Structure formats: C-alpha cells, structure tokens
Amino acid sequence: MSSRFDAGIKPSEITPESVFMSRRTVLAAAVACGLVPSAMASAATIPADGTFPDLQKWPDSTTEKPASFKDITTYNNFYEFGTDKGDPAVNAHTLKTSPWSVQVTGECGKPGILTLEDVLKPHALEERIYRHRCVEAWSMVIPWVGFPLADLLKRFEPNSNAKYVQFFSLADKQQMPGVRYPVLQWPYREGLTIAEAMHPLTLATVGLYGKVLPNQSGAPIRIVIRGSTGSRAQNRSFESNSRAASRRRAGTWRLRASTAFIRT
C-alpha cells in the first residue's frame, strides 16, 4: 500500500501558476532595483560587431541631452596622439587594442596580469549618462557603457595599506606618435584615493553610445569619474599597470606643474 507524503502545506499557501510562471519578471524587476545580485545579467564581453546588445539603463543617469557622438569623439585630450583637441581622432587609428592586458601590483592580495577578456568576464555592463566639466571651461554629457570600478578592484583584494590607486597608460612610441615628444612625462599616470576609486559612480568604461570605445576616446578600457574630465579622468586607455599604493603618488599634471614653474 503506497503512502502519501504530507508536507503540511495548506492549499491556500500554494503559489498560483500564473505567479510562478512570471517569476522571471519579478526577479528582473528586483535586479533592476538593486534588491538582489544581478545573477541573470550576462557577463561583459567586447562585441565583434562593435555594438553592445541589451544594455541595462542606470536609473540615476542625468536627464540632460547627451552630446553628439561626433562631438564626443572628435574633441579629446589624448596627448599621445597630439596636443590639439582634434588630433586624436585623426591619429589614434594606429593604436592596437587587441590583444590587451592589465597588470595590477602593489598593496593587494591578488596581484597579476589579466587579459581584457578576463577583466570583463565577471561583470555586467550598463549605460550611464554622466555630465562632465573640465578645468578648461567646457563640459559634455556622455552616455558611457561600463561597470563600477570598485567591482574590478575588489577582485584584487586591496589590503589595509592601500590608500591610493595609481593608473598608468600605455606609452608606445610606435603606436603613439605623441609619445616621441616630451610634452608630458610618459607614461601618462593618474591617481585616485581608495575612496574615490571604490566610489559607486567611478566606472571602468568600455563603450559610449552603446558602441565599443573608439581609439581616440580611450579604447579598449578607461576610467570615468562622474563630473570630471581632463586631469581628473583617465582620458586614456590604461594597460601597463594599475597599482594600489600606501602613499599618494604624483599624477602626470602635477609632475608637469612641478617642472613648468621655478619656485622662489
């Protein structure tokens, strides 16, 4: 004689079929609101056709109208390809962005060298529209594609001595004609406090306007800080080194200032 298992569940407690079948919609809404981890989101990759599909929209983007793709990609500070704003768009085609690697050193538990694919693999991309302002008295609204830099840095386990993060860009005279001239101390470098680097608004960015970053805009990966451009944003692709440091290290523009003026 067969016996029937009784779990003590009342018929009134059973989830209706219609609710059960719509669970994906409920979970997707929860992910969008940040209530649960985005396990359903696909991992980041660089699309072969140059366009990122099905990007999540960040709910806190500015509602201001973004600058045109043309304006964003033809008005750049990227001295490795020339000192005029239009030079990078003309000269950056010589930059080879594949293969690409990022080296992490310093005050962290898991230093190492990662390919771009390994850097992106665990992360889901989203579109964030930021307004930036520059000390040169211009501003721009840009729809970036990326993920929080903090999510990347946590993978390297910064230790308690890590108070700053320093970024070094590629400096290759063969690919970057501007590096042949001493307009800056190469390689270009920039630094953030650990709090700035781990801030949820600081992005590791791989695209704009839903497309892969053009070379002149910092391909294949750059750092974006909301509200800042120029010397406070990594307007360059970074490759050779990212270093977690226990003390502040001078960035490129501070180094330039120290050699441009005679102190009395």
Secondary structure as a PSIPRED ss2 file (coil, helix, strand):
# PSIPRED VFORMAT (PSIPRED V4.0)

   1 M C   1.000  0.000  0.000
   2 S C   1.000  0.000  0.000
   3 S C   1.000  0.000  0.000
   4 R C   1.000  0.000  0.000
   5 F C   1.000  0.000  0.000
   6 D C   1.000  0.000  0.000
   7 A C   1.000  0.000  0.000
   8 G C   1.000  0.000  0.000
   9 I C   1.000  0.000  0.000
  10 K C   1.000  0.000  0.000
  11 P H   0.000  1.000  0.000
  12 S H   0.000  1.000  0.000
  13 E H   0.000  1.000  0.000
  14 I C   1.000  0.000  0.000
  15 T C   1.000  0.000  0.000
  16 P C   1.000  0.000  0.000
  17 E H   0.000  1.000  0.000
  18 S H   0.000  1.000  0.000
  19 V H   0.000  1.000  0.000
  20 F H   0.000  1.000  0.000
  21 M H   0.000  1.000  0.000
  22 S C   1.000  0.000  0.000
  23 R H   0.000  1.000  0.000
  24 R H   0.000  1.000  0.000
  25 T H   0.000  1.000  0.000
  26 V H   0.000  1.000  0.000
  27 L H   0.000  1.000  0.000
  28 A H   0.000  1.000  0.000
  29 A H   0.000  1.000  0.000
  30 A H   0.000  1.000  0.000
  31 V H   0.000  1.000  0.000
  32 A H   0.000  1.000  0.000
  33 C C   1.000  0.000  0.000
  34 G C   1.000  0.000  0.000
  35 L C   1.000  0.000  0.000
  36 V C   1.000  0.000  0.000
  37 P C   1.000  0.000  0.000
  38 S C   1.000  0.000  0.000
  39 A C   1.000  0.000  0.000
  40 M C   1.000  0.000  0.000
  41 A C   1.000  0.000  0.000
  42 S C   1.000  0.000  0.000
  43 A C   1.000  0.000  0.000
  44 A C   1.000  0.000  0.000
  45 T C   1.000  0.000  0.000
  46 I C   1.000  0.000  0.000
  47 P C   1.000  0.000  0.000
  48 A C   1.000  0.000  0.000
  49 D C   1.000  0.000  0.000
  50 G C   1.000  0.000  0.000
  51 T E   0.000  0.000  1.000
  52 F C   1.000  0.000  0.000
  53 P C   1.000  0.000  0.000
  54 D C   1.000  0.000  0.000
  55 L C   1.000  0.000  0.000
  56 Q E   0.000  0.000  1.000
  57 K E   0.000  0.000  1.000
  58 W C   1.000  0.000  0.000
  59 P C   1.000  0.000  0.000
  60 D C   1.000  0.000  0.000
  61 S C   1.000  0.000  0.000
  62 T C   1.000  0.000  0.000
  63 T C   1.000  0.000  0.000
  64 E C   1.000  0.000  0.000
  65 K C   1.000  0.000  0.000
  66 P C   1.000  0.000  0.000
  67 A C   1.000  0.000  0.000
  68 S C   1.000  0.000  0.000
  69 F H   0.000  1.000  0.000
  70 K H   0.000  1.000  0.000
  71 D H   0.000  1.000  0.000
  72 I H   0.000  1.000  0.000
  73 T H   0.000  1.000  0.000
  74 T H   0.000  1.000  0.000
  75 Y C   1.000  0.000  0.000
  76 N C   1.000  0.000  0.000
  77 N C   1.000  0.000  0.000
  78 F C   1.000  0.000  0.000
  79 Y H   0.000  1.000  0.000
  80 E H   0.000  1.000  0.000
  81 F H   0.000  1.000  0.000
  82 G C   1.000  0.000  0.000
  83 T C   1.000  0.000  0.000
  84 D C   1.000  0.000  0.000
  85 K C   1.000  0.000  0.000
  86 G C   1.000  0.000  0.000
  87 D H   0.000  1.000  0.000
  88 P H   0.000  1.000  0.000
  89 A H   0.000  1.000  0.000
  90 V H   0.000  1.000  0.000
  91 N H   0.000  1.000  0.000
  92 A H   0.000  1.000  0.000
  93 H H   0.000  1.000  0.000
  94 T H   0.000  1.000  0.000
  95 L C   1.000  0.000  0.000
  96 K C   1.000  0.000  0.000
  97 T C   1.000  0.000  0.000
  98 S C   1.000  0.000  0.000
  99 P C   1.000  0.000  0.000
 100 W C   1.000  0.000  0.000
 101 S E   0.000  0.000  1.000
 102 V E   0.000  0.000  1.000
 103 Q E   0.000  0.000  1.000
 104 V E   0.000  0.000  1.000
 105 T E   0.000  0.000  1.000
 106 G E   0.000  0.000  1.000
 107 E C   1.000  0.000  0.000
 108 C E   0.000  0.000  1.000
 109 G C   1.000  0.000  0.000
 110 K C   1.000  0.000  0.000
 111 P C   1.000  0.000  0.000
 112 G E   0.000  0.000  1.000
 113 I E   0.000  0.000  1.000
 114 L E   0.000  0.000  1.000
 115 T E   0.000  0.000  1.000
 116 L H   0.000  1.000  0.000
 117 E H   0.000  1.000  0.000
 118 D H   0.000  1.000  0.000
 119 V H   0.000  1.000  0.000
 120 L H   0.000  1.000  0.000
 121 K C   1.000  0.000  0.000
 122 P C   1.000  0.000  0.000
 123 H C   1.000  0.000  0.000
 124 A C   1.000  0.000  0.000
 125 L C   1.000  0.000  0.000
 126 E E   0.000  0.000  1.000
 127 E E   0.000  0.000  1.000
 128 R E   0.000  0.000  1.000
 129 I E   0.000  0.000  1.000
 130 Y E   0.000  0.000  1.000
 131 R E   0.000  0.000  1.000
 132 H E   0.000  0.000  1.000
 133 R E   0.000  0.000  1.000
 134 C C   1.000  0.000  0.000
 135 V C   1.000  0.000  0.000
 136 E C   1.000  0.000  0.000
 137 A C   1.000  0.000  0.000
 138 W C   1.000  0.000  0.000
 139 S E   0.000  0.000  1.000
 140 M E   0.000  0.000  1.000
 141 V E   0.000  0.000  1.000
 142 I E   0.000  0.000  1.000
 143 P E   0.000  0.000  1.000
 144 W E   0.000  0.000  1.000
 145 V E   0.000  0.000  1.000
 146 G E   0.000  0.000  1.000
 147 F E   0.000  0.000  1.000
 148 P E   0.000  0.000  1.000
 149 L H   0.000  1.000  0.000
 150 A H   0.000  1.000  0.000
 151 D H   0.000  1.000  0.000
 152 L H   0.000  1.000  0.000
 153 L H   0.000  1.000  0.000
 154 K H   0.000  1.000  0.000
 155 R C   1.000  0.000  0.000
 156 F C   1.000  0.000  0.000
 157 E C   1.000  0.000  0.000
 158 P E   0.000  0.000  1.000
 159 N C   1.000  0.000  0.000
 160 S C   1.000  0.000  0.000
 161 N C   1.000  0.000  0.000
 162 A C   1.000  0.000  0.000
 163 K C   1.000  0.000  0.000
 164 Y E   0.000  0.000  1.000
 165 V E   0.000  0.000  1.000
 166 Q E   0.000  0.000  1.000
 167 F E   0.000  0.000  1.000
 168 F E   0.000  0.000  1.000
 169 S E   0.000  0.000  1.000
 170 L C   1.000  0.000  0.000
 171 A C   1.000  0.000  0.000
 172 D C   1.000  0.000  0.000
 173 K C   1.000  0.000  0.000
 174 Q C   1.000  0.000  0.000
 175 Q C   1.000  0.000  0.000
 176 M C   1.000  0.000  0.000
 177 P H   0.000  1.000  0.000
 178 G H   0.000  1.000  0.000
 179 V H   0.000  1.000  0.000
 180 R H   0.000  1.000  0.000
 181 Y C   1.000  0.000  0.000
 182 P C   1.000  0.000  0.000
 183 V C   1.000  0.000  0.000
 184 L C   1.000  0.000  0.000
 185 Q C   1.000  0.000  0.000
 186 W C   1.000  0.000  0.000
 187 P C   1.000  0.000  0.000
 188 Y C   1.000  0.000  0.000
 189 R E   0.000  0.000  1.000
 190 E E   0.000  0.000  1.000
 191 G E   0.000  0.000  1.000
 192 L E   0.000  0.000  1.000
 193 T E   0.000  0.000  1.000
 194 I H   0.000  1.000  0.000
 195 A H   0.000  1.000  0.000
 196 E H   0.000  1.000  0.000
 197 A H   0.000  1.000  0.000
 198 M H   0.000  1.000  0.000
 199 H C   1.000  0.000  0.000
 200 P C   1.000  0.000  0.000
 201 L C   1.000  0.000  0.000
 202 T C   1.000  0.000  0.000
 203 L E   0.000  0.000  1.000
 204 A E   0.000  0.000  1.000
 205 T E   0.000  0.000  1.000
 206 V E   0.000  0.000  1.000
 207 G E   0.000  0.000  1.000
 208 L E   0.000  0.000  1.000
 209 Y C   1.000  0.000  0.000
 210 G C   1.000  0.000  0.000
 211 K E   0.000  0.000  1.000
 212 V E   0.000  0.000  1.000
 213 L C   1.000  0.000  0.000
 214 P C   1.000  0.000  0.000
 215 N H   0.000  1.000  0.000
 216 Q H   0.000  1.000  0.000
 217 S H   0.000  1.000  0.000
 218 G C   1.000  0.000  0.000
 219 A C   1.000  0.000  0.000
 220 P C   1.000  0.000  0.000
 221 I C   1.000  0.000  0.000
 222 R E   0.000  0.000  1.000
 223 I E   0.000  0.000  1.000
 224 V E   0.000  0.000  1.000
 225 I C   1.000  0.000  0.000
 226 R C   1.000  0.000  0.000
 227 G E   0.000  0.000  1.000
 228 S E   0.000  0.000  1.000
 229 T C   1.000  0.000  0.000
 230 G H   0.000  1.000  0.000
 231 S H   0.000  1.000  0.000
 232 R H   0.000  1.000  0.000
 233 A C   1.000  0.000  0.000
 234 Q E   0.000  0.000  1.000
 235 N C   1.000  0.000  0.000
 236 R C   1.000  0.000  0.000
 237 S C   1.000  0.000  0.000
 238 F E   0.000  0.000  1.000
 239 E E   0.000  0.000  1.000
 240 S E   0.000  0.000  1.000
 241 N E   0.000  0.000  1.000
 242 S E   0.000  0.000  1.000
 243 R E   0.000  0.000  1.000
 244 A E   0.000  0.000  1.000
 245 A E   0.000  0.000  1.000
 246 S C   1.000  0.000  0.000
 247 R C   1.000  0.000  0.000
 248 R C   1.000  0.000  0.000
 249 R C   1.000  0.000  0.000
 250 A C   1.000  0.000  0.000
 251 G C   1.000  0.000  0.000
 252 T H   0.000  1.000  0.000
 253 W H   0.000  1.000  0.000
 254 R H   0.000  1.000  0.000
 255 L H   0.000  1.000  0.000
 256 R H   0.000  1.000  0.000
 257 A H   0.000  1.000  0.000
 258 S H   0.000  1.000  0.000
 259 T H   0.000  1.000  0.000
 260 A H   0.000  1.000  0.000
 261 F C   1.000  0.000  0.000
 262 I C   1.000  0.000  0.000
 263 R C   1.000  0.000  0.000
 264 T C   1.000  0.000  0.000
